[in-house]
């Protein structure tokens, strides 16, 4: 058994002599690939040896450009064992942004699928999964034992990139010590054990999936790995594999709830925990999930890539019962202060904890804006109740002003979703000549509904301040998704702006 050296690539090494299942890879659903902890450990060692044999050294960046699959995990953990830094690249980015990330990180090589090779420039060395030869993954791996690199206090473990929604993507420098602390906290606070079986359908380049895979494997459990989110496959996996823990973003669960017939046909009784993060979840969504999974605990997560990522626990230090709508209570060693709010219990969350990033790669000015004396400005507004539980209010930059009144889209969305005919609602600001911005709503209706725009507006006016009612309502069959399975707000904001421009209200 490999000793715990503190290398993040060794997070599951305590189970390296176990023949229990670690990963069920459904990259090709017709041909499931099952691998034990022992086999996964050996494969990761082989990848680390391959990197050293190829001449890579400590601190070199290694790109991963792929849908979720077993080889993604081998490269992720193998690179860290070799002292290299994996750079997980969003597969839905256009070629110019993929190439920007590769250049910004100065990657030595990129491991990718054949059909994604064209996103990289011709000068980048790419190692192709499922292929042999000089640049084939099958011949790159060098089987055998490997002694992991022993990291120091600030040695970088991995370099995920932010989504780039407000500009160029930024590389986030996360270190081994902080991330090992993070995984230990998650396993303990969420009571994850070797008996648990989770599912990863969110992309592995995103913090939610990265944390879920590490904490599940780090506890000796098993994980079902989907190449990408497909709601039918996701539901079938619950019954087929006896999933105990579901993870995802609210949009994924909203799509799941629409599959009423498939849910009725599936044994859902194994599920003990339903967790979600990365975007606000409405009370209506939580109510509907509790009906489908009556025995499960529904938990909202709060985290930010730069901040650990997770700051809050599902458990209270004094054992108090968790309110369903809370995003948690501070984990041990997590310091929190709320800044620039209306009172001491609401404001922009600043945190200092062992998992906070070292900084942004090659961006000292941006780092200085976000980090001061170890304190990270998250840019998120949270509220704290009398028992110390925290509640997500909204992104400071999502809040918009209508005629001097502050509007948080999540509050309006929750109100709209309380209408019995509304399955899902998203609210965005549209430019307005008189009021700066006004709310526009995009709504997915329940099957068979004939709800009208006027009826939506009447519901809003009856249940919220008049300034918060949507001035325009768009009924859509589905909402556009970004690469992380969250709602693509940029697309919706642009559509609202185009309508405002066309009707002369902008």
PEHUZI-V93005 format. One record per backbone hydrogen bond with DSSP energy under -0.5 kcal/mol. NH is the residue of the N-H (numbers start at 1). CO is the residue of the C=O. E is the energy in kcal/mol with one decimal. If there is no record, write none. Layout:
NH&CO&E ; NH&CO&E
//
This chain:
2&13&-0.7 ; 5&3&-1.1 ; 10&7&-2.1 ; 11&8&-1.6 ; 13&10&-2.0 ; 15&12&-2.0 ; 16&13&-1.9 ; 18&15&-2.0 ; 22&35&-2.8 ; 23&35&-1.9 ; 24&223&-2.7 ; 25&23&-0.6 ; 25&33&-3.6 ; 26&24&-0.6 ; 26&225&-3.0 ; 29&27&-0.6 ; 31&28&-2.2 ; 33&25&-2.2 ; 34&32&-0.5 ; 35&23&-2.4 ; 37&20&-1.9 ; 38&18&-2.2 ; 40&36&-2.6 ; 41&37&-2.5 ; 42&38&-2.2 ; 43&39&-2.4 ; 44&40&-2.5 ; 45&41&-2.3 ; 46&42&-2.2 ; 47&43&-1.9 ; 48&44&-2.3 ; 49&45&-2.5 ; 50&46&-1.9 ; 51&47&-2.1 ; 52&48&-2.0 ; 53&49&-2.6 ; 54&50&-1.8 ; 55&52&-1.6 ; 56&51&-2.3 ; 59&83&-2.9 ; 60&57&-2.2 ; 61&106&-0.6 ; 62&85&-2.3 ; 63&109&-2.7 ; 64&87&-2.4 ; 65&111&-2.9 ; 68&227&-1.9 ; 72&69&-0.7 ; 73&69&-1.1 ; 74&70&-1.8 ; 75&71&-2.4 ; 76&72&-2.6 ; 77&73&-2.6 ; 78&74&-2.1 ; 79&75&-2.6 ; 80&76&-1.3 ; 81&77&-2.2 ; 82&78&-1.8 ; 83&80&-1.4 ; 84&79&-2.3 ; 85&60&-2.8 ; 86&84&-0.6 ; 86&157&-0.8 ; 87&62&-2.9 ; 88&86&-0.6 ; 89&64&-2.7 ; 89&87&-0.5 ; 93&90&-1.3 ; 97&94&-0.8 ; 98&94&-2.0 ; 99&95&-2.6 ; 100&96&-1.6 ; 101&97&-2.4 ; 102&98&-2.3 ; 103&99&-2.2 ; 104&100&-3.2 ; 105&101&-2.8 ; 106&102&-0.7 ; 107&102&-2.1 ; 108&61&-2.9 ; 109&61&-0.7 ; 110&125&-2.5 ; 111&63&-2.9 ; 112&110&-0.5 ; 112&127&-2.4 ; 113&65&-1.1 ; 116&113&-1.9 ; 117&113&-0.6 ; 117&114&-1.3 ; 119&116&-1.7 ; 120&117&-1.7 ; 124&121&-1.2 ; 126&124&-0.6 ; 127&110&-2.6 ; 128&126&-0.6 ; 128&135&-2.8 ; 129&112&-2.4 ; 131&128&-1.2 ; 136&133&-1.7 ; 137&128&-2.8 ; 138&131&-2.4 ; 139&136&-0.7 ; 140&136&-0.9 ; 141&137&-1.7 ; 142&46&-2.3 ; 143&141&-0.5 ; 148&146&-0.7 ; 149&81&-3.1 ; 151&149&-0.7 ; 155&152&-1.2 ; 157&174&-2.9 ; 158&174&-1.6 ; 159&86&-2.5 ; 160&172&-0.5 ; 161&88&-0.6 ; 162&170&-2.5 ; 167&164&-1.4 ; 172&160&-3.3 ; 173&171&-0.5 ; 173&359&-2.4 ; 174&158&-2.0 ; 174&172&-0.9 ; 176&155&-2.0 ; 179&175&-2.3 ; 180&176&-2.7 ; 181&177&-2.0 ; 182&178&-2.1 ; 183&179&-2.4 ; 184&180&-2.1 ; 185&181&-2.2 ; 186&182&-2.2 ; 187&183&-2.4 ; 188&184&-1.9 ; 189&185&-3.0 ; 190&186&-2.0 ; 191&188&-0.7 ; 192&187&-1.6 ; 196&193&-1.6 ; 198&222&-2.2 ; 199&245&-0.7 ; 200&224&-2.9 ; 201&199&-0.6 ; 206&203&-1.9 ; 210&206&-2.2 ; 211&207&-2.5 ; 212&208&-2.2 ; 213&209&-2.5 ; 214&210&-1.8 ; 215&211&-2.6 ; 216&212&-2.0 ; 217&213&-2.2 ; 218&214&-2.5 ; 219&215&-1.0 ; 219&216&-0.5 ; 220&217&-1.6 ; 221&216&-2.4 ; 222&196&-2.1 ; 223&22&-2.0 ; 224&198&-2.5 ; 225&24&-2.8 ; 225&223&-0.6 ; 226&200&-2.6 ; 226&224&-0.6 ; 227&26&-0.7 ; 234&230&-2.7 ; 235&231&-2.1 ; 236&232&-2.4 ; 237&233&-2.1 ; 238&234&-0.9 ; 238&235&-0.8 ; 239&235&-1.1 ; 240&236&-2.7 ; 241&237&-2.4 ; 242&238&-0.9 ; 243&238&-0.9 ; 244&197&-2.5 ; 245&197&-1.8 ; 246&273&-2.7 ; 248&275&-0.7 ; 252&249&-1.0 ; 253&249&-1.4 ; 254&250&-2.4 ; 255&251&-2.1 ; 256&252&-1.9 ; 257&253&-2.3 ; 258&254&-0.7 ; 258&255&-0.6 ; 259&256&-1.8 ; 260&258&-1.5 ; 263&259&-2.2 ; 264&260&-1.8 ; 265&261&-1.4 ; 266&262&-0.6 ; 266&263&-1.0 ; 268&266&-0.8 ; 271&268&-1.4 ; 272&244&-2.6 ; 273&244&-1.9 ; 274&297&-2.8 ; 275&246&-2.7 ; 276&299&-1.9 ; 277&248&-1.4 ; 286&282&-1.9 ; 287&283&-2.7 ; 288&284&-2.4 ; 289&285&-2.2 ; 290&286&-2.1 ; 291&287&-1.4 ; 292&288&-1.6 ; 293&289&-2.8 ; 294&291&-0.5 ; 296&293&-1.4 ; 297&272&-2.7 ; 298&296&-0.5 ; 299&274&-3.1 ; 299&297&-0.6 ; 300&326&-0.7 ; 301&276&-3.1 ; 304&309&-1.7 ; 307&304&-2.3 ; 308&305&-0.8 ; 309&304&-0.5 ; 311&302&-1.1 ; 312&302&-0.7 ; 313&329&-4.3 ; 316&320&-0.5 ; 319&316&-2.0 ; 326&323&-1.2 ; 327&390&-2.6 ; 328&390&-0.8 ; 329&313&-2.0 ; 331&311&-2.4 ; 334&331&-1.9 ; 335&333&-0.6 ; 335&352&-2.7 ; 337&350&-2.2 ; 339&348&-2.4 ; 343&346&-0.7 ; 346&343&-1.6 ; 347&382&-1.9 ; 348&339&-3.1 ; 349&380&-3.1 ; 350&337&-2.7 ; 351&376&-2.0 ; 352&335&-1.8 ; 356&353&-1.5 ; 357&306&-2.8 ; 358&173&-2.8 ; 359&173&-0.6 ; 361&171&-2.7 ; 363&360&-1.6 ; 367&363&-2.4 ; 368&364&-2.2 ; 369&365&-1.6 ; 370&366&-1.4 ; 371&367&-2.9 ; 372&375&-2.2 ; 375&372&-2.0 ; 376&351&-3.3 ; 377&370&-2.6 ; 378&349&-2.3 ; 378&376&-0.8 ; 381&394&-3.3 ; 382&347&-2.4 ; 382&380&-0.6 ; 383&391&-2.7 ; 384&345&-2.8 ; 385&389&-2.6 ; 388&385&-1.7 ; 390&328&-2.7 ; 391&383&-2.7 ; 393&381&-2.7 ; 394&381&-1.6 ; 396&379&-2.9 ; 398&395&-1.3 ; 399&395&-1.6 ; 400&407&-2.1 ; 402&405&-2.8 ; 403&401&-0.5 ; 403&435&-1.6 ; 405&402&-2.3 ; 407&400&-2.9 ; 409&407&-0.6 ; 411&408&-1.3 ; 412&408&-1.2 ; 413&409&-2.6 ; 414&410&-2.2 ; 415&411&-1.7 ; 416&412&-2.4 ; 417&413&-2.4 ; 418&414&-0.6 ; 418&415&-0.9 ; 419&416&-1.7 ; 422&419&-1.8 ; 423&421&-0.6 ; 423&444&-2.4 ; 424&444&-1.7 ; 426&442&-2.3 ; 428&440&-2.4 ; 430&438&-2.7 ; 432&436&-2.1 ; 433&505&-3.1 ; 436&432&-1.4 ; 437&401&-0.7 ; 437&435&-2.5 ; 438&430&-2.1 ; 440&428&-2.4 ; 441&472&-2.7 ; 442&426&-3.0 ; 443&474&-3.0 ; 444&424&-2.8 ; 445&443&-0.6 ; 446&421&-2.6 ; 449&446&-2.1 ; 456&452&-1.9 ; 457&453&-2.2 ; 458&454&-2.4 ; 459&455&-2.1 ; 460&456&-2.2 ; 461&457&-2.7 ; 462&458&-1.7 ; 463&459&-0.9 ; 463&460&-0.7 ; 464&460&-1.1 ; 468&465&-1.8 ; 469&466&-1.4 ; 471&439&-2.9 ; 472&439&-0.7 ; 474&441&-3.0 ; 475&473&-0.5 ; 476&443&-2.5 ; 476&474&-0.6 ; 482&486&-3.1 ; 485&482&-1.9 ; 488&480&-2.8 ; 489&487&-1.6 ; 491&488&-0.5 ; 492&488&-1.4 ; 493&489&-3.1 ; 494&490&-2.0 ; 495&491&-2.0 ; 496&492&-2.4 ; 497&493&-2.4 ; 498&494&-2.5 ; 499&495&-2.0 ; 500&496&-2.4 ; 501&497&-2.3 ; 502&498&-2.2 ; 503&499&-2.4 ; 504&501&-0.7 ; 505&500&-1.5 ; 506&500&-1.6
//
